[in-house]
Amino acid sequence: MDYSKLSAELLPLAGGSGNISSFTNCMTRLRLDVVDQSRVDADAIKALPGVLGVVEGPQLQVIVGPGHAQRLRDAFAAQSELTPAAEVDDPDTADAAADLHALEAENKGRVKARQRTRVHTLFRHIGNIFIPIIPGFIACGLILAIANVWKLISPDVVNNAWYLAFAALGGIVVGALNLVVGYNTAKEFGGTPILGVIAGAVPYLPALGGIVAAEGVEAQPLTIPLFGELKPALGGIIGVIATAWVFTVIEKQVRKRVPASLDLFVVPVITVLVGSAACVFIVMPLSALLMQGINWLLIDFALEQGGIIGGYLLASLFLPLVMLGIHQGLTPLHAQLITDHGFTELLPVLAMAGAGEVGMAIAIYIKTKSPRLKGIIRAALPIGVLGVGEPLIYGVSLPLFYPLITACLGGGFGGAFVAWGMQVSGGFGAGALGLSGVLMTAVISNGQWLWYVGGLLVSYVMGFLLTYFFGFKEHMVERLG
């Protein structure tokens, strides 16, 4: 793939550099924030070689697949004369892959076309806050995985100073997560990033714990009327996002009313003082209640009390959330669970949904007589196994419809198996974000990766069986158009 050529063709079709307010990338997409959507020629962008699909809206998302998004972003920046270019060539795309790309773009566009509500805008903001952090989660998570394996092989290594230094690398992102999230939140909403860092630090101030009881000194906790005692990290990452947003709102309002000559001195001070007060007395209590409610619903009730049934429901209902783009709303919860416990038990259960898609695709590949459909699956299946499920969803199961249902049901069985494993083993989860499919095996905590692999196999098998016997008939191929 010629990223510079693709960037040169893409820029005018997106309305030119004047129509782009900002841009970034995630693992699979170049994300362009456009000023005027009417100036975007989405159909022409879909036809560009190497483009897998387009999601239209205030943020134009150009899907190019894992490994290409970062390079395309660099080349696109060079085309706009913002950063140096990075050009890489790749062989021509196969016909089957091109077929998959067209189908995926068409069906994804249909699903996403009406996603303009404030709720979807909120989830887009959450995605923009956490997507830049994912490479750090992956790096630190894998380092912790290596450290854990090292400790299993040689238990005495925990007394080695070099081992402790190595293992400490794995905790950097979690240890600084509140600061990084505060920075990204302020940047996302148009505030000053360093004030976002301060906003991220406020809810975690040790002084919020008050004076701890000691010999001759009585405890003096900080309390809030109608709420009770404060403590550091109350409200977690959700509280950090809300606080940084409040800081940004205050900063903008104060700047409008302060003379330019006093801006540097007055705006930051008022922002920090007023924003910190709002954080302590309003944001922290409310975000704590919200976080407790979400945690109770998804962890305490669905997984711990619901057990196998809860695991089945969570995994089987996750694909529709992915299709609607609202699965990103769970990212703050995952991040908070990793911060508090070292892992998120929710993510391995939800990952079974993608494994159900893999089993579904294998069943259709074996059963269908359509060379075209076989080619589409052949192009999408490898990255589906690695945890990137969008090509299978939008290129295969969604247009065929009934296989989407059997994939969801099949993934549910894997979710039930993983939930059962959590009860039997005493609990485990994923120690990092950004990995799914077989790749998540490397970051499963407490040495319980066999339960996760077992869940994948159950999802593969059940997704296969349900689709092979109930979910696919040859006449469905006509729905591909």
N, C-alpha and C positions, 0 to 999 in steps of 0.2 A: 504494500500500500504506500503510495506517495502522499505523505501527509501535507507537504507544502502545496502540491497541486490541489488536493482536496480542500485545503484551507482557502486557496485562491478562488476556487469555484463556489465554496460555501459562503464566503463573506458577502458578495453582492446579493445572493439569494436570501440572506438573512436581513436584507435592508441596508447593508453597508455598515461601516464602523460607527456612523452617527446614530444608528438605530439600536446599538448595543450599549447598555449602561454598565454592564459588568458580565464576566463569564468565569466559569470554573469547570471542574470535571469531577465525576465520581469514578467508580471502578469501570463502568461500562459506557458512560455518556459524556459528551461535551454539553455543558449547560449554559445557555445564553439568555441573559435577562434582556428582553427586547422592549423598546419604548413604544413602538407602534406595530401591533400584530398584523395589520393589514398590509404591511410592506414585506412580509415574509412569504416566500413561495415554497410552502411545505412540500407540495407534490414534486417540484423540481429537486429539492434537497433529497427526497426519498430515492430519486432516480440516480443520484450520484454513486459511482462505484465505491464500495466499502462502507456505505451507510446501511445499517441494518434496519433502521426505523426512525421515526420522528414522533415526538410527543409535543403537540402544539399547546400554546398558552402563553401567559406572560413570561414564563421561563421556557424557552424553546430548548428541548432536549434532543440532541442528535446522538442516536445509539450507534456505537461503532464496535462494541464488544470489549472484553477484558484484555488488557495489554496495549490497546490502541488509544484509549481515551486520553491518557497522560501525554502521549506523543502528539496526538492531534491538538491538544490544548497548547502545547509549546509551539507547534507550527502555526496555529491560529494566532497566538500572541505575536509571533514574528511577522505574520502578514499584517498585523495592526501596528507593527513597529514598537512593540512593548517589551518583548524579551527575545533572547536569541532563539533561532530556529533549531529544531531537532527533527531531521528528516530520516525516515526509515522506509525501505522498500520491501514489499512482500509479493509473493506470486499472485497471479490473477485469481479472483474468487471463482470457485466452482459453480456450475449451473445450479446444483442442488442448494448450495448455500445462498445463492442469489434468490432462488425461489423462496427459501425460508425467510430471507430478509424482507421480501415484498409482503409476504403473508403476515409476518410479525408486525411490520409497520402499519399495515392496513387495519388489523384487528386491534392493535394497541391504540391506534388513533380513535377507533370507535369507542373503546372503553373509557379513554381519558378525555374525550371531547368535551364532556359537560362538567369536568372537574374544575370549577371556577369559584367554589364557595370559600368562605372564610376558613372553614375547617381544613380544606385542602391547602389553602395558603399557609395556615399554621404548620401543617405537617411538612410543607416545602421548606419553611424556615428552619424547622427542627432538623431536617435532612441536611441543609446547608451548614448548620452549626456542627453536626457530628461527622459528616462525610470526610472533612479534612483530617479528623483525628483517627480514622480507621487504620491507616498505615501504621501509626504508632501503637495502636491496640494490637495489631497483628504481630509487629516486631517484638514488643514486650511480652505478649502472650506466648510466642514461640520460645523466647528466651527462658521464661518461667517453666515451660514444658521441658526444655533441655535440662534445666536445673533440677527439676523433679525426677527425671530419669536418672540423672547423675547421682542423686541422693538415694534412689532405690538400689542402684548398683553398688554404691559405696556409702553406707550410712554414716561412717566416721567423717565424711567430707564436710559435714556441717561445722566442724571445728576448724576448718581451713579458711583463713582470711580471704584468700583469692576466690574461693567458692562463694563466700558471703558477698564479696564485691560483685561477682558475676550475677548472682541471684538478685542483687539490689537493682541491677539494670532493668529487670523485668517489672519492677514496681514503679518506675518513673512516671509512666502515663497516669496510672491510677492515683499516685501521690499528688500529681499536679493537675488532676482532671478539673477540679473546680476553677482553677485559674485559666486553663485553656478554654473551657466552655464559656467562662465570662468574657474572655477576649473575643472569641468567635461570635458570641451573641451581640456584643456591642458593634462589632464590624458588620454583622448581618443587618442590623437595624439602623445603621448609619451613625453610630456614636463613636466616641474616641476609644480605641481599643485598650489603652492603658487604664482608662477608667473602668472598662469592663473587667480587667484583671482585679482591680480593687473591689469591684462588685462581687466577683467570684470569691474573694477572700473574706468578705464581711460575714457571711453565714457560718464560716468555719473558724472564727476568732476564738481562741481558747478562753479569752476573758468572758465570753458569753456563758460560761459555766459557773460564773460567780466565784465566791471564795469557798474553797473546799475545806471541810472540817479538818482541824489539826489539833495537836495537844495545846490546850488552853485557848483555842479559837473555835467558835461555833460556825457551822456552815452558813453562808449567806448567799443562797442561789438568787439569780435574777428571775423575777416573775413578771408575768403580764396578766392584767385583769381579764377574766373570762377564759383564759387559756391555761395558765399555770407556769411551770418552770421552763426557762429557756435552757438550751444546751447547744454546743457547737454542732454544726452540720444538720440542724433541724430543717427538714424539708428537702435535704439532699440536692441533687443536681437540678431538679425542677425548681427549687428555690433559687439556685444560682442563675438559671435562665431568666426567671421572673425578675430577680434583683437587677441583673444587667440590663434588662429591657426598661425597668423603671429608671435606672441611671440615665439611659439614653433619652428617654422622654423628658426627664428633668433638664438634662444638658441642653437639649434643643430649645426648650421653652425659656430657660434662663438666657441663653445666647441671644435670643430675639430681643431681649429687654435690656441687655447690658451694652454700654458703649464699647466700640472696638478697642479703645485704648486700655480698657480694664478687663477685656475678655480673658486674657491669660491668667489673671490673678483671681477673678471673681467666679467665673464659670466652674472650674474644677472644684473649688472649695465648697460652693453651694451644692453642687451635684453630689459630692461625697457625703456631706453632712445630712442633707435632706434625704438622699437616697438610702443612706445607712439607717436613718430613723424609720423610713418606710419599710426597709427590709426587716428590721428587728420587730416592729410592732404590728406589721400587716402581712408582709410577704412570707416570712418564716412560719408563723402559725398556720396560715391558709395553705401553703404548699406542703406543710407537714401533714395536714389533714388529707389533702389530695393524694400524697404519696402513700399514706397509710391505707387509704381506700383502694387504690390500685393494687398495692401489694397484697392486701387481704383478698381481693377478688381473684387475682391471677395466681398467686402463690399459695396463700393459706387455704383458700376455699377450693379453687380449681385443681391445684396439684396435690397439696397435702391432705385435704379432706376428700376431694374428688377422686384422687388416686388414678386408677386405670381409666375410669369414665372421664374424669377431667382431662387426662392426657389425650384421650381419643378426641374429645371435642375441640381442644385447643389446636391440635395438629390438623384435624379435618377442616376447620374453619379458617385456617391461616391463608390459604391460597386466595380466597376472595379478598382478603385484606391487602395482599400483595397486588392484586389486579387493580384495586381502587387506589393504591398508593398510600394508604393510611397506616401501613405496618410500621412506617418510620416513627409514628407516635410512641412506639414501645421502646425506642432507643434510649431515652433518658432512664427508663426503668432498668434496662439491661446494664447501663453504665453504673447506676447506683448500686445494683446488686453486686457487681464486680468490685466496686469500691468497698462495700460493707463486708462481703463474705469471700471475696476472691474469685467468685464465679457467678454466672447467672444460670439458674436451673431451668429457666423458661426457654432459653434459646435452643438447647438440644431437642426439646419436645417439638418446637415449632419447625425445626429443620427437617423433620420427618415428612412435612408436606411436600418438599421438593423431591424427596426420595420416592414418594408415591407417584410423582410425575415421571420419574425415570422408569419405574415398573410399567406404568401405562404405555410409555413410548416403546419399550421393548416388545410388549404384547402386540401393539399395532404393527410394528415392523415385521414380526413373524407372521401375522395373520393377513395383512393386506397384500393385494396383488398389484397395487399401483406403484410403478417405478418412481413416480413423482413424490408420493408420500414417503416412500422408503428413503429417497434422497434427502428430503427435508429432515427426517428423523436422524439420518446418519450425520447430518451437519450439526444438529442441535444437541445430540445425546452426550458427546464427550464433556462439554462444559456444564451440562446438566448434572452429570455425576460429580463434578467439582463444586457444585453449589450455585451455579448461575442458571436459574430456571426460566428466565423470561423467554428465550427462544422456544422452549417446549410449550410454555403456556400460550403465547400469542401465535406461534406458528403451527401448533398441532392441536392441543386439547381444547382451547377456546373455540376455534372455528368448527371443530367436530362436535363440541358441546358435551355429549354424554361421556366421552373419555375424561373430561374435566371432573365430572362428578365421581367417577370411579377412582380417579387419581386422588381426589380429596379423601374419599372413604378409605382407600388403601393406605394413605399416609397416616390416617387416624389410628390404624392398628399399630404402626410403628411408634406413634406418640404414646399409646397405651403401654406398649412394652417398655419404653424408656421411663415413663412415670412409675411403672411397677419396679423397675430397676432402682430408681431413686429411693423407693420405700424399703426395698430389701437391703440395699447397700448402705443406707444411712445418709444418702444425698450426694450429688455431684452436679456439675454443670460445665459451661464453657467459660474459660478464663480470659477470653478475648472476643471482641467484636470483629466483624468483617469476614469471618470464615464460615463456610457452610459445607454441606455435602461431606464427602470423604475427608476433605481438608480439616474439618472441625475436630476430627479424631485427635489431632496433635495437641489440642488445647483443652481436652476434657480433664477435669480436675480429679484429685483423690485416686488416681490410678484406675478409674472405673471405665476406661475407654471401650472395654468389651461390651458393656451394656449399650453404649452408643452404636457401635458397629452392629450389634444384634438388632437394634431398632432400625437401622438402615436396611438390613437384610429383610426384616419383616415387612417394611414398607415396600421394598422392591417386589417381594413375592406377592403380597396382597394387592398392590397396584396392578401387577401383571395378571393375576388370576381374575380379579373383578373386571378388568378391561377385556381380557381374552374371552370370557364366557358371557359377560353381560353388557359391556360398554361400547363395543365396536362392531359395526356391520359395514360391509364393503360399500353399500350405497352412500354412506356418510362422506365418502371421498368427494362426492359432487359438491359438498359445501365449501370445499377449498376454492371453487370458482374456476 
